[in-house]
Amino acid sequence: MIKRQHLREVILLQLEAAAPAFLPVDTLRTGIRHAGHEITDRILRRELAYLDDKKLIDSALPDLDPADKRYRLAAQGQDFLDANGLSES
């Protein structure tokens, strides 16, 4: 099982790579699996809610399908990656 801190970093790095675009949950889950980690939908959504609450990511609800919540890297998330030597830029 992937550790929480590592999972959060993987999520932030995926969102950094896609910036400034918003990504759906399915895309994030696919990226996590390609990184070699299995994760349940419940755990991923819990971690996304945590990162959103901490203002490290932003979320948006599309008008056409509110169930298709999307996420992008927030300025504080970029600052976190930069401060921890994780940023790709």
Buried (B, 14 or more C-beta within 10 A) or exposed (E): EBEEEEBBBBBBBBBBEBBEEBBBBEBBBEBBEEBEBEBEEEBBBEBBEBBBEEEBBBBEEEEEEEEEBBBBBBEBBBEBBEEEEEBEE
